[in-house]
Amino acid sequence: MENTKIIQKAYELALAIKESDVYKDYLKYEKMIQNDEVLTNILEEFNKRKSIFEEANKYGRYYPGIEKINADYQEVKIKLMKNELFKKYKEAEKQLDIINYQIETSLKGVVNIKEKHGKTSIKFIE
């Protein structure tokens, strides 16, 4: 198969994914999140607390106020995970990841791709 046919097949695969219900659900929930002011506020708070949490955990128990930082982070994380729209979004994302993993696994069964020192080598498995 010549290169253009292979590239064409890759575009067809990408188009099939974009036309799938799984991908459409993912985009639908992503847009719903962007339009949900309550959830966007929770996400902003979560990202803020996560950043503080990660910075504090670099120093572990020696960081001043670590217990409060951990508690605040866990509180907003639970609030986020309990949000129904966020749950639907994460489930749609998981389903899309499953499809991507299946495609990747199929390709790995036919092609051995290795990266070494910034160079990619491809070997076809016979």
Secondary structure, 3 states (H helix, E strand, C coil): CCHHHHHHHHHHHHHHHHHCHHHHHHHHHHHHHHHCHHHHHHHHHHHHHHHHHHHHHCCHHHCCCHHHHHHHHHHHHHHHHHCHHHHHHHHHHHHHHHHHHHHHHHHHHHEEEEEECCEEEEEECC
